[in-house]
Amino acid sequence: MHVQVALPVAGWAAWTAPQNAPPDVSFIEPQVRRRLSFLDRMALHVLHACVKPNEPAQLLFASRHGELARSAHLLGQLAAQEVPSPMGFSLSVLNAAVGLYGIARGNRAASSAISAGEATFPMALLEAACQACTAPQAAVVVVFADEPPPAVYAELVDSPKAPLALAVRMESGAPATNMEWEPSSADGDAEAGPSAFLRCMEEGVPSTWRGGGYAWRWSPHAAA
């Protein structure tokens, strides 16, 4: 079955490695900043670039692995019969990044988190588009962030090989980017989905990706 939806993309921001400068989170107060993992820093850096000052934007965090490094550390403490840190546990949940951002910036708008295996990124775009359509008075900012899993998981998963964060701002009525997908048994590079989407945004040309059991295609509305 072939499916097509329109994504009302109003802007985007990306951070990839290697880069000369680490993700800038100077807009977060030092007390909170010290608690941030590298995944948090990537996510909040690009998220902040897509949210206007004092704007109550709806936030959606997406990650295939989430705070896997924190979780692995907590599990290691349990295995060693140590008492895990309550703070470490509270920051290991999937929605920690958007929760911290909401607290730090005083954003009381709705926030959510999503993880859907290899298809996490496109599914997050779909969810954000649905939220933008059902709440046209508010902007929706979806941020996808992932990093290489800890070495202890090397035999189970080896993707992504480099850290990446990408935020996409959606507003009802913004120029549409088409996203299409259909079942496919030919999977490609598991971490190439965000890069394919970025290529469409930056170059204004259709781009494709195969992953999560589907073939995905993004294209500017005029190129549909």
Buried (B, 14 or more C-beta within 10 A) or exposed (E): EEEEBBBBBBBBBBBBBEEEEEBEBEEBEEEBBEBBBBBBBBBBBBBBBBBEEEEBBBBBBBBBBBBBBBBBBBBEBEEEEEEBBEEBEEBBBBBBBBBBBBEBBEBEBBBBBBBBEBBBBBBBBBBBBEBBBEBEEBBBBBBBBBBBBBEEBEEEEEBBEEBBBBBBBBBBEBEBBBBBBEEBEEBBBBBBBBBBBBBBBEEEEBBBBBBBBBBBBBBBEEEE
